[in-house]
Amino acid sequence: MTLEFPKSVAVRIGYYVYILRDPETDEVFYVGKGTGNRVFTHVRAAIENPSKNDRLQRIRKIRAKGLEVKYEILRHGLNEKEAYEVEAAVIDYVCLPNLTNKVIGHDTENRGRMTLPAIVAAYGAEPVEIKEAVLLIIPNKLFERNITPEKLYEITRGNWVVGERRNKAKYAFSVYNGVVIEVYRISRWFPVQARDKQQKTQNRWRFDGEVDAELQYYVGKSVASYIGAQNPVRYVNC
């Protein structure tokens, strides 16, 4: 198979969004965007590049069976912004764990796939005044849709760069997109131990705690007015 478009097609197709399928199972294993001959670069890389990432390994397994990857162009004639949007929507629909893509789609953290309750929380969350001594912890990059309570606790409790001021906080609020997801009562802080000499863990701390039943009225409320800088930890009343 020729791994390129005719020149006239490559010039006129514009930005496009494509998927790669396993011909044996018809399963989508990669979603991408690009221009020109971008859609073909993965198979070419699998042939020419010894790298062992999941996508290239999947392609090699297909070719080892004497089969060829199935290509599909989902949308074409797009501008770059439109391509980002379509790619992100398709990644959300197929679900990242089922793909060999390494990262989520563009702006998925803010506008990606959500359940109805999550949509209501994001757009209808009422602002609330915090009266307690609280740490707002914003693990946006680690947050996942339908995250388990156990994993939410783990990504909220640390590891954070915090000083002595941390000891004034009685509670930790886990916050996503400006909305309180859970409230924990902090029982203690302890320093993070370096796994090796090269790992930088200076001033990084983690807390032990538990879900606080008495402050659950904060869950689902907006604390966006308290969040300013990009720092994932914000002190309130501390």
C-alpha positions as a Markdown table, in Angstrom:
| # | Residue | x | y | z |
|---|---|---|---|---|
| 1 | Met | 0.0 | 0.0 | 0.0 |
| 2 | Thr | 1.3 | 3.5 | -0.9 |
| 3 | Leu | 1.7 | 5.5 | 2.3 |
| 4 | Glu | 0.7 | 8.8 | 0.9 |
| 5 | Phe | -2.1 | 10.8 | -0.8 |
| 6 | Pro | -1.8 | 12.0 | -4.4 |
| 7 | Lys | -0.2 | 15.4 | -4.3 |
| 8 | Ser | -3.5 | 17.1 | -5.4 |
| 9 | Val | -5.3 | 15.5 | -2.5 |
| 10 | Ala | -2.6 | 16.4 | 0.1 |
| 11 | Val | -2.8 | 20.0 | -1.0 |
| 12 | Arg | -6.5 | 20.4 | -1.0 |
| 13 | Ile | -7.7 | 18.2 | 1.9 |
| 14 | Gly | -6.9 | 20.9 | 4.6 |
| 15 | Tyr | -6.9 | 19.9 | 8.2 |
| 16 | Tyr | -8.6 | 16.5 | 8.9 |
| 17 | Val | -9.4 | 14.1 | 11.7 |
| 18 | Tyr | -8.7 | 10.4 | 11.2 |
| 19 | Ile | -8.9 | 7.1 | 13.0 |
| 20 | Leu | -6.9 | 3.9 | 12.8 |
| 21 | Arg | -8.7 | 0.6 | 13.1 |
| 22 | Asp | -7.6 | -2.9 | 13.7 |
| 23 | Pro | -8.8 | -4.8 | 10.5 |
| 24 | Glu | -9.4 | -8.0 | 12.5 |
| 25 | Thr | -11.6 | -6.6 | 15.2 |
| 26 | Asp | -12.6 | -3.3 | 13.6 |
| 27 | Glu | -11.6 | -1.7 | 16.9 |
| 28 | Val | -10.5 | 2.0 | 16.8 |
| 29 | Phe | -7.1 | 2.2 | 18.5 |
| 30 | Tyr | -6.0 | 5.7 | 17.6 |
| 31 | Val | -7.6 | 9.1 | 16.9 |
| 32 | Gly | -5.5 | 11.9 | 15.3 |
| 33 | Lys | -5.6 | 15.1 | 13.3 |
| 34 | Gly | -3.3 | 16.5 | 10.8 |
| 35 | Thr | -2.7 | 17.8 | 7.3 |
| 36 | Gly | -1.1 | 16.3 | 4.2 |
| 37 | Asn | 0.0 | 12.7 | 4.8 |
| 38 | Arg | -0.1 | 12.8 | 8.6 |
| 39 | Val | -2.6 | 9.8 | 8.7 |
| 40 | Phe | 0.1 | 7.5 | 7.2 |
| 41 | Thr | 3.0 | 8.5 | 9.4 |
| 42 | His | 2.2 | 6.0 | 12.2 |
| 43 | Val | 2.4 | 2.9 | 9.9 |
| 44 | Arg | 5.6 | 4.3 | 8.4 |
| 45 | Ala | 7.1 | 4.9 | 11.8 |
| 46 | Ala | 6.1 | 1.3 | 12.9 |
| 47 | Ile | 8.1 | 0.0 | 9.9 |
| 48 | Glu | 11.1 | 2.3 | 10.2 |
| 49 | Asn | 11.3 | 3.1 | 13.9 |
| 50 | Pro | 12.3 | 0.6 | 16.6 |
| 51 | Ser | 10.4 | 2.6 | 19.3 |
| 52 | Lys | 8.1 | 0.4 | 21.4 |
| 53 | Asn | 5.2 | 2.7 | 22.2 |
| 54 | Asp | 1.7 | 1.1 | 22.3 |
| 55 | Arg | 0.5 | 2.6 | 19.0 |
| 56 | Leu | 3.5 | 1.3 | 17.0 |
| 57 | Gln | 3.4 | -2.1 | 18.7 |
| 58 | Arg | -0.2 | -2.4 | 17.8 |
| 59 | Ile | 0.5 | -1.6 | 14.2 |
| 60 | Arg | 3.4 | -4.1 | 14.1 |
| 61 | Lys | 1.2 | -6.9 | 15.4 |
| 62 | Ile | -1.4 | -6.2 | 12.7 |
| 63 | Arg | 1.2 | -6.2 | 10.0 |
| 64 | Ala | 2.8 | -9.4 | 11.4 |
| 65 | Lys | -0.5 | -11.2 | 10.6 |
| 66 | Gly | -0.3 | -10.1 | 7.0 |
| 67 | Leu | -3.0 | -7.5 | 7.5 |
| 68 | Glu | -3.0 | -3.7 | 7.0 |
| 69 | Val | -4.3 | -1.0 | 9.3 |
| 70 | Lys | -7.6 | 0.5 | 8.3 |
| 71 | Tyr | -7.7 | 4.3 | 7.8 |
| 72 | Glu | -10.8 | 6.5 | 8.0 |
| 73 | Ile | -11.0 | 10.2 | 7.6 |
| 74 | Leu | -13.9 | 11.4 | 9.8 |
| 75 | Arg | -13.9 | 15.1 | 8.9 |
| 76 | His | -11.8 | 17.0 | 6.4 |
| 77 | Gly | -11.6 | 20.5 | 4.9 |
| 78 | Leu | -11.3 | 21.9 | 8.4 |
| 79 | Asn | -9.2 | 24.7 | 9.9 |
| 80 | Glu | -6.8 | 23.9 | 12.8 |
| 81 | Lys | -9.3 | 25.0 | 15.5 |
| 82 | Glu | -12.1 | 22.8 | 14.1 |
| 83 | Ala | -9.7 | 19.8 | 13.8 |
| 84 | Tyr | -8.8 | 20.2 | 17.5 |
| 85 | Glu | -12.5 | 20.2 | 18.5 |
| 86 | Val | -13.5 | 17.2 | 16.4 |
| 87 | Glu | -10.4 | 15.2 | 17.5 |
| 88 | Ala | -11.2 | 15.9 | 21.2 |
| 89 | Ala | -14.8 | 14.9 | 20.8 |
| 90 | Val | -14.0 | 11.6 | 19.1 |
| 91 | Ile | -11.4 | 10.8 | 21.8 |
| 92 | Asp | -14.0 | 11.5 | 24.5 |
| 93 | Tyr | -16.5 | 9.3 | 22.7 |
| 94 | Val | -14.2 | 6.3 | 22.1 |
| 95 | Cys | -12.7 | 6.8 | 25.6 |
| 96 | Leu | -8.9 | 7.3 | 26.1 |
| 97 | Pro | -8.3 | 4.0 | 28.0 |
| 98 | Asn | -9.3 | 2.1 | 24.8 |
| 99 | Leu | -6.9 | 4.1 | 22.6 |
| 100 | Thr | -3.2 | 4.2 | 22.1 |
| 101 | Asn | -3.3 | 8.0 | 22.3 |
| 102 | Lys | -1.0 | 9.3 | 25.1 |
| 103 | Val | -3.0 | 12.4 | 26.0 |
| 104 | Ile | -6.6 | 13.6 | 26.2 |
| 105 | Gly | -8.1 | 15.8 | 23.5 |
| 106 | His | -7.7 | 19.5 | 23.3 |
| 107 | Asp | -9.5 | 21.4 | 26.2 |
| 108 | Thr | -11.1 | 18.2 | 27.3 |
| 109 | Glu | -10.5 | 19.1 | 31.0 |
| 110 | Asn | -12.7 | 22.1 | 30.6 |
| 111 | Arg | -15.3 | 21.2 | 27.9 |
| 112 | Gly | -15.0 | 17.4 | 27.5 |
| 113 | Arg | -17.3 | 14.5 | 28.0 |
| 114 | Met | -19.5 | 14.8 | 31.2 |
| 115 | Thr | -22.4 | 13.1 | 32.8 |
| 116 | Leu | -25.6 | 15.2 | 33.2 |
| 117 | Pro | -24.9 | 15.8 | 37.0 |
| 118 | Ala | -21.4 | 17.0 | 36.1 |
| 119 | Ile | -22.8 | 19.4 | 33.5 |
| 120 | Val | -25.3 | 20.8 | 36.0 |
| 121 | Ala | -22.5 | 21.1 | 38.6 |
| 122 | Ala | -20.2 | 22.9 | 36.2 |
| 123 | Tyr | -22.7 | 25.3 | 34.8 |
| 124 | Gly | -25.1 | 25.7 | 37.7 |
| 125 | Ala | -22.9 | 25.5 | 40.7 |
| 126 | Glu | -23.8 | 28.3 | 43.2 |
| 127 | Pro | -21.0 | 30.3 | 44.7 |
| 128 | Val | -20.3 | 29.7 | 48.3 |
| 129 | Glu | -18.5 | 31.5 | 51.1 |
| 130 | Ile | -15.9 | 29.5 | 52.9 |
| 131 | Lys | -15.9 | 30.1 | 56.7 |
| 132 | Glu | -13.5 | 27.4 | 57.8 |
| 133 | Ala | -9.7 | 27.2 | 57.5 |
| 134 | Val | -9.3 | 25.3 | 54.3 |
| 135 | Leu | -6.8 | 24.2 | 51.6 |
| 136 | Leu | -8.4 | 24.3 | 48.1 |
| 137 | Ile | -6.6 | 21.6 | 46.2 |
| 138 | Ile | -7.0 | 21.6 | 42.4 |
| 139 | Pro | -5.7 | 18.3 | 40.8 |
| 140 | Asn | -7.3 | 19.2 | 37.4 |
| 141 | Lys | -4.6 | 17.4 | 35.4 |
| 142 | Leu | -5.0 | 14.2 | 37.4 |
| 143 | Phe | -8.8 | 14.2 | 37.5 |
| 144 | Glu | -10.8 | 11.7 | 35.5 |
| 145 | Arg | -14.4 | 11.4 | 34.6 |
| 146 | Asn | -16.2 | 8.9 | 36.9 |
| 147 | Ile | -13.2 | 8.8 | 39.2 |
| 148 | Thr | -13.5 | 6.5 | 42.1 |
| 149 | Pro | -13.6 | 7.9 | 45.7 |
| 150 | Glu | -10.3 | 6.1 | 46.5 |
| 151 | Lys | -8.5 | 7.6 | 43.5 |
| 152 | Leu | -9.9 | 11.1 | 44.2 |
| 153 | Tyr | -8.6 | 10.9 | 47.7 |
| 154 | Glu | -5.1 | 9.8 | 46.5 |
| 155 | Ile | -4.8 | 12.6 | 43.9 |
| 156 | Thr | -6.0 | 15.2 | 46.4 |
| 157 | Arg | -3.9 | 14.3 | 49.4 |
| 158 | Gly | -0.5 | 15.0 | 47.8 |
| 159 | Asn | 2.2 | 15.5 | 46.9 |
| 160 | Trp | 2.1 | 19.3 | 47.3 |
| 161 | Val | 4.6 | 22.0 | 47.8 |
| 162 | Val | 3.3 | 23.6 | 51.1 |
| 163 | Gly | 5.0 | 25.3 | 54.0 |
| 164 | Glu | 4.1 | 25.6 | 57.7 |
| 165 | Arg | 0.9 | 27.4 | 56.8 |
| 166 | Arg | -0.5 | 24.0 | 55.9 |
| 167 | Asn | -0.9 | 23.2 | 59.6 |
| 168 | Lys | -3.5 | 25.9 | 60.0 |
| 169 | Ala | -5.9 | 24.2 | 57.6 |
| 170 | Lys | -8.4 | 21.9 | 59.1 |
| 171 | Tyr | -10.0 | 20.8 | 55.9 |
| 172 | Ala | -8.9 | 20.0 | 52.3 |
| 173 | Phe | -11.4 | 20.7 | 49.5 |
| 174 | Ser | -10.9 | 18.7 | 46.3 |
| 175 | Val | -11.8 | 21.1 | 43.5 |
| 176 | Tyr | -12.3 | 20.5 | 39.8 |
| 177 | Asn | -13.1 | 23.4 | 37.3 |
| 178 | Gly | -13.9 | 25.6 | 40.3 |
| 179 | Val | -16.4 | 23.2 | 41.8 |
| 180 | Val | -15.9 | 21.4 | 45.1 |
| 181 | Ile | -15.9 | 17.6 | 44.4 |
| 182 | Glu | -15.2 | 16.4 | 48.0 |
| 183 | Val | -14.3 | 17.6 | 51.5 |
| 184 | Tyr | -11.7 | 15.9 | 53.7 |
| 185 | Arg | -10.9 | 16.6 | 57.3 |
| 186 | Ile | -7.1 | 16.6 | 57.6 |
| 187 | Ser | -5.7 | 14.5 | 60.5 |
| 188 | Arg | -2.0 | 15.0 | 59.8 |
| 189 | Trp | 0.7 | 16.0 | 57.3 |
| 190 | Phe | 3.9 | 14.0 | 56.5 |
| 191 | Pro | 6.8 | 14.7 | 54.2 |
| 192 | Val | 7.1 | 12.8 | 51.0 |
| 193 | Gln | 10.1 | 10.4 | 50.9 |
| 194 | Ala | 12.2 | 10.6 | 47.8 |
| 195 | Arg | 12.3 | 7.3 | 45.8 |
| 196 | Asp | 15.9 | 8.0 | 44.7 |
| 197 | Lys | 18.5 | 10.7 | 45.0 |
| 198 | Gln | 17.6 | 12.4 | 41.7 |
| 199 | Gln | 13.9 | 12.9 | 42.7 |
| 200 | Lys | 13.1 | 16.4 | 43.9 |
| 201 | Thr | 10.7 | 16.1 | 46.9 |
| 202 | Gln | 11.9 | 19.1 | 49.0 |
| 203 | Asn | 9.0 | 20.7 | 50.8 |
| 204 | Arg | 6.5 | 18.3 | 49.3 |
| 205 | Trp | 3.9 | 17.0 | 51.7 |
| 206 | Arg | 0.9 | 14.7 | 51.8 |
| 207 | Phe | -2.0 | 14.6 | 54.2 |
| 208 | Asp | -3.9 | 11.8 | 55.9 |
| 209 | Gly | -7.6 | 12.4 | 56.4 |
| 210 | Glu | -11.1 | 11.3 | 55.8 |
| 211 | Val | -14.3 | 12.5 | 54.1 |
| 212 | Asp | -16.0 | 15.0 | 56.4 |
| 213 | Ala | -19.7 | 14.3 | 56.7 |
| 214 | Glu | -20.5 | 17.7 | 58.3 |
| 215 | Leu | -19.2 | 19.9 | 55.5 |
| 216 | Gln | -20.8 | 18.0 | 52.6 |
| 217 | Tyr | -23.0 | 21.0 | 51.8 |
| 218 | Tyr | -19.9 | 22.5 | 50.1 |
| 219 | Val | -19.8 | 19.7 | 47.6 |
| 220 | Gly | -21.2 | 20.9 | 44.2 |
| 221 | Lys | -20.7 | 24.5 | 45.1 |
| 222 | Ser | -18.5 | 27.0 | 43.2 |
| 223 | Val | -15.3 | 28.3 | 44.8 |
| 224 | Ala | -14.0 | 29.9 | 41.6 |
| 225 | Ser | -13.8 | 33.3 | 43.3 |
| 226 | Tyr | -11.1 | 32.0 | 45.6 |
| 227 | Ile | -9.0 | 30.6 | 42.8 |
| 228 | Gly | -6.6 | 33.0 | 41.1 |
| 229 | Ala | -3.1 | 31.9 | 40.2 |
| 230 | Gln | -2.2 | 28.6 | 38.6 |
| 231 | Asn | -1.0 | 27.2 | 41.9 |
| 232 | Pro | -2.9 | 23.9 | 42.5 |
| 233 | Val | -3.0 | 24.7 | 46.2 |
| 234 | Arg | -4.9 | 27.7 | 47.6 |
| 235 | Tyr | -5.2 | 28.8 | 51.3 |
| 236 | Val | -8.5 | 30.1 | 52.6 |
| 237 | Asn | -8.8 | 31.5 | 56.1 |
| 238 | Cys | -5.4 | 30.1 | 57.0 |
